[in-house]
Amino acid sequence: MLVAAPCGYDVETTLARREELIDREGWEELAAAREKRVYAMDGASYLNRWSPRLIDAAERLAACIHRDEFGPPPSDVAKLSSARSA
């Protein structure tokens, strides 16, 4: 699994700029990309700085990793597809 959570980007911005990630050499060779296990999260809110939202971040990551045990990720976590945006 791979989580894209760039500093200063919300989920929508990360998804809108996904080409910067998926156009990189070797992207298609990553197991997470091949298995469609790439997610976008709001880095500033959950992962890029110390925050009292640590539990929120852990819950979101758990849902991405173990969907069968924790259910689907919340709506503020998105699958980052390898498809180019239109």
C-alpha positions as CSV (number, residue, x, y, z in Angstrom):
1,M,0.0,0.0,0.0
2,L,1.1,3.5,-0.7
3,V,-0.4,6.7,0.8
4,A,0.1,10.0,-1.0
5,A,-0.2,12.8,1.5
6,P,1.9,15.8,0.2
7,C,2.5,18.6,2.6
8,G,0.0,21.4,2.1
9,Y,-2.3,19.4,-0.3
10,D,-5.8,18.3,0.6
11,V,-7.3,15.2,-1.1
12,E,-8.7,17.0,-4.0
13,T,-5.4,18.7,-4.8
14,T,-3.5,15.5,-4.6
15,L,-6.0,13.8,-6.9
16,A,-5.9,16.7,-9.4
17,R,-2.1,16.5,-9.5
18,R,-1.8,12.7,-9.6
19,E,0.0,12.8,-12.9
20,E,3.1,14.2,-11.1
21,L,3.2,11.0,-9.2
22,I,2.0,8.4,-11.8
23,D,4.1,9.8,-14.6
24,R,7.3,9.0,-12.7
25,E,9.6,6.4,-14.0
26,G,9.0,3.1,-12.3
27,W,5.5,3.9,-11.1
28,E,3.9,0.9,-12.9
29,E,6.5,-1.4,-11.3
30,L,5.3,-0.6,-7.8
31,A,3.3,-3.4,-6.3
32,A,0.9,-0.9,-4.8
33,A,0.2,0.8,-8.2
34,R,-0.3,-2.6,-9.9
35,E,-2.6,-3.8,-7.2
36,K,-4.5,-0.5,-7.1
37,R,-3.7,0.1,-3.4
38,V,-2.7,3.7,-3.6
39,Y,-4.6,6.3,-1.5
40,A,-4.7,10.0,-1.2
41,M,-5.0,11.7,2.2
42,D,-4.9,15.2,3.5
43,G,-1.3,15.4,4.6
44,A,-1.6,18.6,6.6
45,S,-4.5,17.4,8.6
46,Y,-3.3,13.9,9.4
47,L,0.3,13.0,8.6
48,N,2.7,15.9,8.0
49,R,2.8,17.5,11.4
50,W,2.2,16.8,15.1
51,S,-1.5,16.9,15.7
52,P,-4.1,15.8,18.2
53,R,-5.6,14.0,15.1
54,L,-3.2,11.1,15.5
55,I,-6.0,8.7,16.2
56,D,-7.9,9.9,13.2
57,A,-4.9,9.3,11.0
58,A,-4.3,5.8,12.4
59,E,-8.0,4.9,11.8
60,R,-7.8,6.1,8.2
61,L,-4.6,4.1,7.6
62,A,-6.1,1.0,9.2
63,A,-9.1,1.2,6.9
64,C,-6.8,1.4,3.9
65,I,-4.6,-1.5,5.0
66,H,-7.3,-3.8,6.6
67,R,-10.5,-2.9,4.9
68,D,-12.0,-6.3,5.9
69,E,-11.5,-5.5,9.6
70,F,-12.1,-1.8,9.7
71,G,-14.5,-1.2,6.8
72,P,-13.9,1.2,3.9
73,P,-11.8,4.4,4.5
74,P,-13.8,7.5,5.4
75,S,-14.9,9.9,2.6
76,D,-11.9,12.1,3.1
77,V,-9.6,9.3,1.9
78,A,-9.6,8.6,-1.8
79,K,-8.3,5.9,-4.1
80,L,-5.6,7.4,-6.3
81,S,-6.1,5.7,-9.6
82,S,-3.4,5.3,-12.2
83,A,-5.8,6.7,-14.8
84,R,-5.0,10.1,-16.2
85,S,-7.6,12.8,-15.3
86,A,-9.7,14.1,-18.2
